[in-house]
């Protein structure tokens, strides 16, 4: 079952500069900053009192990224990612076979496309 909006992923050309902007200019608080792998760093920020919805800054090489914008994806929290994937597939949504994946401390993710080609993510928190 879908539970809530989890986060919006935004590509960051300069992670330190982006964290400073979202923190100092917009008043968000840095919740977590982690290295996902050798080429990608993530930072999660939220507004005080609204920690359940976050902005995820994605730091990586942006060369070759499309020029349409820098919002990368919309993530929604699910309580059972496998059941959510099965439900979406039953409704005709294509989800590539490599998903879901487990990252960081046991969080599970799966990406798929919306009707206009927008990138969407299912997110299951670590248990």
Secondary structure as a PSIPRED ss2 file (coil, helix, strand):
# PSIPRED VFORMAT (PSIPRED V4.0)

   1 X C   1.000  0.000  0.000
   2 X E   0.000  0.000  1.000
   3 X E   0.000  0.000  1.000
   4 X E   0.000  0.000  1.000
   5 X E   0.000  0.000  1.000
   6 X E   0.000  0.000  1.000
   7 X E   0.000  0.000  1.000
   8 X E   0.000  0.000  1.000
   9 X E   0.000  0.000  1.000
  10 X E   0.000  0.000  1.000
  11 X E   0.000  0.000  1.000
  12 X E   0.000  0.000  1.000
  13 X C   1.000  0.000  0.000
  14 X C   1.000  0.000  0.000
  15 X H   0.000  1.000  0.000
  16 X H   0.000  1.000  0.000
  17 X H   0.000  1.000  0.000
  18 X H   0.000  1.000  0.000
  19 X H   0.000  1.000  0.000
  20 X H   0.000  1.000  0.000
  21 X H   0.000  1.000  0.000
  22 X H   0.000  1.000  0.000
  23 X H   0.000  1.000  0.000
  24 X H   0.000  1.000  0.000
  25 X H   0.000  1.000  0.000
  26 X C   1.000  0.000  0.000
  27 X C   1.000  0.000  0.000
  28 X E   0.000  0.000  1.000
  29 X E   0.000  0.000  1.000
  30 X E   0.000  0.000  1.000
  31 X E   0.000  0.000  1.000
  32 X E   0.000  0.000  1.000
  33 X E   0.000  0.000  1.000
  34 X E   0.000  0.000  1.000
  35 X E   0.000  0.000  1.000
  36 X E   0.000  0.000  1.000
  37 X E   0.000  0.000  1.000
  38 X C   1.000  0.000  0.000
  39 X C   1.000  0.000  0.000
  40 X E   0.000  0.000  1.000
  41 X E   0.000  0.000  1.000
  42 X E   0.000  0.000  1.000
  43 X E   0.000  0.000  1.000
  44 X E   0.000  0.000  1.000
  45 X E   0.000  0.000  1.000
  46 X E   0.000  0.000  1.000
  47 X E   0.000  0.000  1.000
  48 X C   1.000  0.000  0.000
  49 X C   1.000  0.000  0.000
  50 X C   1.000  0.000  0.000
  51 X C   1.000  0.000  0.000
  52 X C   1.000  0.000  0.000
  53 X C   1.000  0.000  0.000
  54 X E   0.000  0.000  1.000
  55 X E   0.000  0.000  1.000
  56 X E   0.000  0.000  1.000
  57 X E   0.000  0.000  1.000
  58 X E   0.000  0.000  1.000
  59 X E   0.000  0.000  1.000
  60 X C   1.000  0.000  0.000
  61 X C   1.000  0.000  0.000
  62 X C   1.000  0.000  0.000
  63 X C   1.000  0.000  0.000
  64 X C   1.000  0.000  0.000
  65 X C   1.000  0.000  0.000
  66 X C   1.000  0.000  0.000
  67 X C   1.000  0.000  0.000
  68 X C   1.000  0.000  0.000
  69 X C   1.000  0.000  0.000
  70 X C   1.000  0.000  0.000
  71 X E   0.000  0.000  1.000
  72 X E   0.000  0.000  1.000
  73 X E   0.000  0.000  1.000
  74 X E   0.000  0.000  1.000
  75 X E   0.000  0.000  1.000
  76 X E   0.000  0.000  1.000
  77 X E   0.000  0.000  1.000
  78 X E   0.000  0.000  1.000
  79 X C   1.000  0.000  0.000
  80 X C   1.000  0.000  0.000
  81 X H   0.000  1.000  0.000
  82 X H   0.000  1.000  0.000
  83 X H   0.000  1.000  0.000
  84 X H   0.000  1.000  0.000
  85 X H   0.000  1.000  0.000
  86 X H   0.000  1.000  0.000
  87 X H   0.000  1.000  0.000
  88 X H   0.000  1.000  0.000
  89 X H   0.000  1.000  0.000
  90 X H   0.000  1.000  0.000
  91 X C   1.000  0.000  0.000
  92 X C   1.000  0.000  0.000
  93 X C   1.000  0.000  0.000
  94 X C   1.000  0.000  0.000
  95 X C   1.000  0.000  0.000
  96 X C   1.000  0.000  0.000
  97 X C   1.000  0.000  0.000
  98 X C   1.000  0.000  0.000
  99 X C   1.000  0.000  0.000
 100 X C   1.000  0.000  0.000
 101 X E   0.000  0.000  1.000
 102 X E   0.000  0.000  1.000
 103 X E   0.000  0.000  1.000
 104 X C   1.000  0.000  0.000
 105 X C   1.000  0.000  0.000
 106 X C   1.000  0.000  0.000
 107 X E   0.000  0.000  1.000
 108 X E   0.000  0.000  1.000
 109 X E   0.000  0.000  1.000
 110 X E   0.000  0.000  1.000
 111 X E   0.000  0.000  1.000
 112 X E   0.000  0.000  1.000
 113 X E   0.000  0.000  1.000
 114 X C   1.000  0.000  0.000
 115 X C   1.000  0.000  0.000
 116 X C   1.000  0.000  0.000
 117 X C   1.000  0.000  0.000
 118 X C   1.000  0.000  0.000
 119 X E   0.000  0.000  1.000
 120 X E   0.000  0.000  1.000
 121 X E   0.000  0.000  1.000
 122 X E   0.000  0.000  1.000
 123 X E   0.000  0.000  1.000
 124 X E   0.000  0.000  1.000
 125 X C   1.000  0.000  0.000
 126 X C   1.000  0.000  0.000
 127 X C   1.000  0.000  0.000
